[in-house]
Amino acid sequence: MMGTTMNAYMSFLRIPFSFYQVEVNATKAATQQATQQATKVATEQVKQLAEQATQQATEAATEQVKQLAKQAAQQATEAAIEQVKQLAEQAVQQATRAATQEVKHLAKQAAQQATEAAIEQVKQLAGNGAQQATKAAGTAVQGQREQA
């Protein structure tokens, strides 16, 4: 009887333990399922956030590149304009110097030619004057001979 009572008592203790085991197993299953669902949801949210962050970063980088390209183009244009101005100034200065040298050279040649022409005229006039003076002197001498 003792053995039977003991068996009955042990069976009685096993019922709550079995119930508890079923409850623990159900809790584990529910926890695993909830964990999987939460992981899926969190993973999806992380993916979405990563996509949004990537898109925003790409847009920001694109805008920055556009601005930098615009600034670089503007600086290059300004530098080119400044270089053209400097080259134009140098060209004007060189052209002015060359023109001044040419004018000096031409003026010197013209002055030399004018001087040579004037000297030639003076020589001719002096020669003509000497001839006329000689003729006049000859005529005067002849006139004096005739009078004498």
Secondary structure, 3 states (H helix, E strand, C coil): CHHHHHHHHHHHHHHHHHHHHHHHHHHHHHHHHHHHHHHHHHHHHHHHHHHHHHHHHHHHHHHHHHHHHHHHHHHHHHHHHHHHHHHHHHHHHHHHHHHHHHHHHHHHHHHHHHHHHHHHHHHHHHHHHHHHHHHHHHHHHHHHHHHC
